[in-house]
């Protein structure tokens, strides 16, 4: 967590929060182990009065990634930053000029390169055989920080 907070000090968080503040809709994209982080962030954004969603169906995510506009904002949460479906969604969002905020656990990932605002977090990858046991706590911390800063901006 220390490393994640250190990395965040170098990021334009105020600019990211301003994008979220002005967005008509905010869609949060994530699959697998990152999905619960997305659902929780969308819930908090909704309670803050924002039109926000985090969807679980991959086809629905694809459709939404094609329908958002530059008036909206997208947050993509990914431990690896290389998940094939998330890359497809990011490219769809880019085609529509949707501001992309990526919260990524892998430095120099493809997703980080595609995003307008890549937010790097430190995640220690832990596997037991084929099972990913990596903690998503730092991903949650960053989404929580964004929500708190947005709430502060909203007064």
C-alpha positions in Angstrom: 0.0 0.0 0.0 2.9 2.3 0.8 4.2 2.0 -2.8 0.7 2.6 -4.2 0.3 5.8 -2.2 3.7 6.9 -3.3 2.8 6.3 -6.9 -0.5 8.2 -6.6 1.3 11.3 -5.4 2.7 11.7 -8.9 -0.7 11.3 -10.6 -3.1 14.1 -11.7 -5.9 13.0 -9.3 -7.6 16.4 -9.3 -7.9 16.2 -13.1 -9.3 12.7 -12.9 -11.8 13.8 -10.2 -12.8 16.7 -12.4 -13.5 14.3 -15.3 -15.7 12.2 -13.0 -17.4 15.3 -11.6 -18.5 16.5 -15.1 -19.3 13.1 -16.6 -22.9 12.5 -17.5 -22.4 8.8 -17.1 -19.6 6.8 -15.5 -19.2 3.2 -16.5 -16.7 1.0 -14.6 -15.2 -1.9 -16.4 -13.6 -4.9 -14.8 -13.8 -8.7 -15.0 -12.7 -11.6 -12.9 -11.2 -10.7 -9.5 -11.4 -7.0 -10.2 -15.1 -7.0 -10.8 -16.1 -6.7 -7.1 -14.0 -3.5 -6.9 -16.0 -2.1 -9.9 -19.4 -3.0 -8.4 -18.4 -1.3 -5.1 -17.2 1.9 -6.8 -20.3 2.1 -9.0 -22.4 1.7 -5.8 -20.6 4.6 -4.1 -20.8 6.8 -7.2 -24.6 6.2 -7.3 -24.9 7.2 -3.7 -23.0 10.4 -4.5 -25.7 11.1 -7.1 -23.7 10.1 -10.2 -25.2 8.0 -13.0 -22.8 5.0 -12.6 -22.8 1.3 -13.5 -20.6 -1.7 -13.3 -21.9 -4.6 -15.4 -21.1 -8.2 -15.1 -22.1 -9.5 -18.6 -19.3 -9.3 -21.1 -21.6 -8.7 -24.1 -23.3 -5.9 -22.2 -19.9 -4.4 -21.4 -19.1 -4.5 -25.1 -22.3 -2.8 -26.0 -21.8 -0.1 -23.4 -18.2 0.5 -24.5 -19.6 1.3 -27.9 -22.4 3.6 -26.7 -20.6 5.9 -24.3 -19.6 9.4 -25.6 -17.0 12.0 -24.8 -19.5 13.5 -22.3 -19.1 10.3 -20.2 -16.2 8.7 -18.4 -14.9 5.2 -18.1 -12.9 3.6 -15.3 -11.2 0.3 -16.2 -9.9 -1.7 -13.3 -7.4 -4.5 -14.1 -4.7 -6.3 -12.2 -2.8 -7.3 -15.3 -3.8 -4.6 -17.7 -3.7 -7.2 -20.4 -7.2 -8.8 -20.2 -8.3 -9.3 -23.9 -11.9 -8.2 -23.4 -10.9 -5.1 -21.4 -8.5 -4.1 -24.3 -11.4 -4.4 -26.7 -13.6 -2.2 -24.5 -10.8 0.3 -24.2 -10.4 0.5 -28.0 -14.1 1.0 -28.4 -14.1 3.8 -25.8 -11.1 5.4 -27.5 -13.0 5.4 -30.9 -15.8 7.4 -29.2 -13.3 9.7 -27.4 -14.5 8.6 -24.0 -12.0 9.7 -21.3 -10.5 6.5 -19.9 -9.2 6.2 -16.3 -7.3 3.0 -15.8 -6.5 1.6 -12.4 -3.8 -1.0 -13.2 -1.7 -3.3 -11.1 1.0 -4.0 -13.8 3.5 -1.3 -14.9 3.7 -0.5 -18.6 0.7 -2.7 -19.4 -1.3 -2.3 -22.7 -4.2 -0.8 -20.8 -2.0 1.8 -19.1 -0.8 2.8 -22.5 -4.4 3.1 -23.9 -5.8 5.1 -21.0 -5.9 8.9 -20.8 -5.3 8.7 -17.1 -3.4 5.5 -16.0 -3.2 5.1 -12.3 -0.6 2.6 -11.3 -1.1 0.5 -8.2 1.3 -2.1 -6.6 -0.1 -5.6 -6.6 1.9 -8.6 -5.5 0.9 -11.4 -7.7 0.2 -14.6 -5.8 -0.7 -17.9 -7.4 -1.4 -21.3 -5.9 -1.2 -23.7 -8.8 -3.5 -22.1 -11.4 -5.5 -20.1 -8.8 -4.9 -16.3 -8.6 -4.9 -15.4 -4.9 -3.5 -11.9 -5.5 -5.0 -9.2 -3.2 -7.0 -6.5 -4.9 -6.8 -4.2 -1.8 -4.7 -1.6 -3.6 -7.2 -1.4 -6.4 -9.9 -0.8 -3.8 -7.9 1.8 -2.1 -7.5 3.8 -5.3 -11.2 3.7 -6.2 -12.0 4.7 -2.6 -9.6 7.7 -2.8 -11.2 8.8 -6.0 -14.7 8.5 -4.5 -13.7 10.5 -1.4 -12.1 13.2 -3.5 -15.2 13.4 -5.7 -17.4 13.7 -2.7 -15.2 16.5 -1.4 -15.5 18.3 -4.8 -19.2 17.9 -4.8 -19.4 19.6 -1.4 
